[in-house]
Amino acid sequence: MFSHPEVAEVQRRNNVRTTGNPAGRPMVFANGFGCSQEVWRAVAPHFEADFRVIRFDHVGSGGA
């Protein structure tokens, strides 16, 4: 996504995952606290043909 070291650290820390159309407009799926990005596993694929889908975990939850 980005190559700046600080951005890469934020992406690692928050377990950021980007899927879908790289040329598409970004669509961010944010889960509630105490959940992980896995709550979007059945929904996100429906948007991947048209959007760049971005999912993340809040620090302290999921893979973050």
C-alpha positions in Angstrom: 0.0 0.0 0.0 2.5 2.6 1.2 6.3 2.3 1.7 7.0 4.8 4.4 8.4 3.0 7.5 5.9 4.6 9.9 2.9 3.8 7.7 4.2 0.2 7.4 4.4 0.0 11.2 0.8 1.2 11.6 -0.4 -1.3 9.0 1.4 -4.1 10.9 0.2 -3.0 14.3 -3.4 -2.8 13.1 -3.3 -5.9 11.0 -4.5 -3.9 7.9 -5.6 -6.1 5.0 -6.4 -4.7 1.6 -8.2 -6.7 -1.1 -10.3 -6.1 -4.1 -9.8 -3.8 -7.1 -6.6 -1.8 -6.7 -8.0 0.9 -8.9 -11.3 1.1 -7.1 -12.3 3.7 -4.6 -11.4 2.7 -1.0 -14.1 1.2 1.2 -13.0 0.8 4.9 -14.7 -1.8 7.1 -14.3 -1.0 10.8 -15.5 -3.3 13.4 -16.6 -2.5 16.9 -14.3 -2.7 19.9 -13.9 -6.3 21.1 -14.4 -7.7 17.6 -12.0 -8.4 14.8 -12.1 -7.7 11.1 -13.4 -11.3 10.7 -16.9 -9.9 11.3 -16.7 -8.7 7.7 -15.6 -12.0 6.1 -19.0 -12.7 4.5 -19.7 -9.1 3.5 -16.4 -7.7 2.1 -16.1 -10.1 -0.9 -19.3 -8.6 -2.3 -17.6 -5.2 -2.7 -14.2 -6.4 -4.0 -15.0 -6.2 -7.7 -15.6 -2.5 -7.6 -13.8 -1.2 -4.5 -10.4 -1.4 -2.8 -11.6 -3.0 0.4 -9.6 -2.2 3.6 -10.1 -4.0 6.8 -8.2 -3.6 10.1 -8.2 -4.6 13.7 -8.2 -2.0 16.5 -5.1 -2.3 18.7 -5.7 -5.0 21.3 -8.3 -7.0 19.3 -8.1 -9.6 16.5 -4.6 -9.8 15.0 -3.5 -6.4 16.2 
